[in-house]
Amino acid sequence: MNRSVAFYTLGCKLNFSETSSIGNKLAEIGYSKKDFTEGADVYVINTCSVTDHADRKCKKVVNEALRYNPNAYVVVMGCYAQLKPEEIATIPGVDLVLGASEKFKLNEYLDSIQKNETTKIARSPIKEVRDFVPGFSAGDRTRTFLKVQDGCDYFCTFCTIPLARGSSRSFNVDETLKVASELATGDVKEIVLTGCNLGDFGIQHQQTFFDLIKELDKLQGIERFRISSIEPNLLEDGIIDFVAKSNKFVPHFHIPLQSGSNKILKAMRRKYERELYQEKVERIKTIMPHCAIGVDVIVGFPGETEEDFLETYTFLNELDITYLHVFPYSERPQTTAVKLPDSVPLKVRGERTEQLRNLSEKKRIQFYQSFLNQTFPVLFEKEEKGGKMFGFTPNYLKIETEYDPLRVNEIANVTLNKLSSDTKTILGEILYYEPIHT
C-alpha cells in the first residue's frame, strides 16, 4: 500500500497530542504523511467545539482539502464530531465521521478510501466512552504534548467537554510513567503535560496529580516538564511548593479563572471563588517571583453587567499574572448557559475581549522587561523565520536569536538583551557555543 495522509488540528494541545499519535499509527500501516497543501489521499480533520468559530472552521478546512485533492477521502473526528455528527455529515465531501472513541481506531476504517455518496458515521454514546487512550506529539515539536488525562466531571454551565469527551479518566501513575519513558528514549527535551482537567488525574485509581509529578520528576532523559493548565481548586499548595524546588518542573502555571466576579463564577458553576484564585497566585509569586502565570478568561457570559466586567478587569490588573487567554462567551448547544437570561450583545463581548487582550499585552511586556540583562537557559525550537530561531526559558519567555541548525532542540545559556521591535520576543545572545544540559 502506498497511501498518503494529511492532518489539520483545531483546538487545544490535547488535540495536537492525539492527532500525532493517530498519525503514528497510520505510519505503522504504511501511510506517508504529507503537508496539507500537497494533495494527500486522506485528509484527517481533528475538531474542537469550545467555540462556534471552531465549528465553522471545520467546513472551511474540508473545502480547502478538496481544493488540493478533489478525490481525497475526508475524515472528521474529535469533539465537534462527537457532538454533531449528523451536522458534519451534511458538509459536501466528508466521507467519515468518527466519535470520541472511534477516532483512535481510524486505521480500522481505512480499508477502503473510495468516496461514497453517503457519509459514514461511527460514534458511540458518550456514556459508553470510558477507556483512556494516551497520546503524545513525538516528532512534531521540540516541546512534546503528553496527554495524561481525558474527560471532565465538572459540567460548568458554558462547557461542552463532558458531552464531547466523557467523564474524567486516566492511566495510573505507573502506566503513565511507562508512556513518558518512551519519550525519554528519544530526542525530546521538554514534555508538556496535558488533559481536559489535568488536576483530576488518577481520580479512579485513588491517586492524584501530585503523585504523578513527584514520580515524573525522577525520570531520566527528560530535562523539562511543563504543566499546561490546572484548575485553581485542584492546584494544591504542595504542588506549588514542589515545583519551586524541582529541577525538572519549570516555573510556569496556566490557571483558568474565567471571571473575576464571584457572581459570574457561581453562574458558571465553577468550583472556587476569586479569593481562592488570588491566594494561589500570591503563594506562587511569593515562592517563585520569576514564575509565569497564564490565565483563561471568558467575557460576555449571560448576565455579565458592565460592573461585573470591571470587577474582572480590576482584579486581573491588580493580580501579578503574566498573560491572558481571552475568549468571548460563545453559546453552545446542550449547555446550561444557553438557557440563561440577559444575553450580552456580541458587540459588547467584542469590546470587552479587546480590553482584556490589551491588558494581557501590557502584563506580558512588563514581565518580559523585568528579566532584561539576565541570563537564562533557553530550549531552542526548529522554527526558523527570516534567519532567526526561537526558544523558551523555563518561565516561558520567548527568545529570538540568529538561526543556527546546531542549536535546534538544544538548551543554551542566553543573555536577554532587549525586546524585539514588535515586543513579541526578547533578543538574546548565546553565551557560549557548546549546548548545555540542565
Residue, then its C-alpha position, 0 to 999 in steps of 0.5 A: m500500500n502506498r497511501s498518503v495522509a494529511f492532518y489539520t488540528l483545531g483546538c487545544k494541545l490535547n488535540f495536537s497530542e492525539t492527532s500525532s499519535i493517530g498519525n503514528k499509527l497510520a505510519e505503522i500501516g504504511y501511510s506517508k504523511k504529507d503537508f496539507t497543501e500537497g494533495a494527500d489521499v486522506y485528509v484527517i480533520n481533528t475538531c474542537s467545539v469550545t467555540d462556534h468559530a471552531d465549528r465553522k472552521c471545520k467546513k472551511v478546512v474540508n473545502e480547502a482539502l478538496r481544493y488540493n485533492p478533489n478525490a481525497y477521502v475526508v475524515v472528521m473526528g474529535c469533539y465537534a464530531q462527537l457532538k454533531p455528527e449528523e451536522i458534519a455529515t451534511i458538509p459536501g465531501v466528508d466521507l467519515v465521521l468518527g466519535a470520541s472513541e472511534k477516532f483512535k481506531l481510524n486505521e480500522y476504517l481505512d480499508s477502503i478510501q473510495k468516496n461514497e455518496t453517503t457519509k459514514i458515521a461511527r460514534s458511540p454514546i458518550k456514556e459508553v466512552r470510558d477507556f483512556v487512550p494516551g497520546f503524545s506529539a513525538g516528532d512534531r515539536t521540540r516541546t512534546f504534548l503528553k496527554v495524561q488525562d481525558g474527560c471532565d466531571y465538572f459540567c460548568t454551565f458554558c462547557t461542552i467537554p463532558l458531552a464531547r469527551g466523557s467523564s474524567r479518566s486516566f492511566n495510573v501513575d505507573e502506566t503513565l510513567k511507562v508512556a513518558s519513558e518512551l519519550a525519554t528514549g528519544d530526542v525530546k527535551e521538554i514534555v508538556l503535560t496535558g488533559c481536559n482537567l489535568g488536576d483530576f488525574g488518577i481520580q479512579h485509581q485513588q491517586t492524584f496529580f501530585d503523585l504523578i509529578k513527584e514520580l515524573d520528576k525522577l525520570q531520566g532523559i527528560e530535562r523539562f516538564r511543563i504543566s499546561s493548565i490546572e484548575p485553581n481548586l485542584l492546584e494544591d499548595g504542595i504542588i506549588d511548593f514542589v515545583a519551586k524546588s524541582n529541577k525538572f518542573v519549570p516555573h510556569f502555571h496556566i490557571p483558568l479563572q474565567s471571571g473575576s466576579n464571584k457572581i459570574l463564577k457561581a453562574m458558571r458553576r465553577k468550583y472556587e471563588r476569586e479569593l481562592y484564585q488570588e491566594k494561589v497566585e500570591r503563594i506562587k509569586t511569593i515562592m517563585p517571583h520569576c514564575a509565569i502565570g497564564v490565565d483563561v478568561i471568558v467575557g460576555f457570559p449571560g448576565e455579565t453587567e458592565e460592573d461585573f466586567l470591571e470587577t474582572y478587569t480590576f482584579l486581573n490588573e491588580l493580580d501579578i499574572t503574566y498573560l491572558h487567554v481571552f475568549p468571548y462567551s460563545e453559546r453552545p448547544q446542550t449547555t446550561a448557559v444557553k438557557l440563561p437570561d440577559s444575553v450580552p450583545l456580541k458587540v459588547r463581548g467584542e469590546r470587552t475581549e479587546q480590553l482584556r487582550n490589551l491588558s494581557e499585552k501590557k502584563r506580558i511586556q512588563f514581565y518580559q522587561s523585568f528579566l532584561n540583562q539576565t541570563f537564562p537557559v533557553l530550549f531552542e525550537k526548529e522554527e526558523k523565520g527570516g534567519k532567526m530561531f526561537g526558544f523558551t526559558p523555563n518561565y516561558l519567555k520567548i527568545e529570538t536569536e540568529y538561526d543556527p541548525l546546531r542549536v535546534n532542540e538544544i538548551a543554551n545559556v542566553t543573555l536577554n538583551k532587549l525586546s524585539s521591535d514588535t515586543k513579541t520576543i526578547l533578543g538574546e545572545i548565546l553565551y557560549y557555543e557548546p549546548i548545555h544540559t540542565 
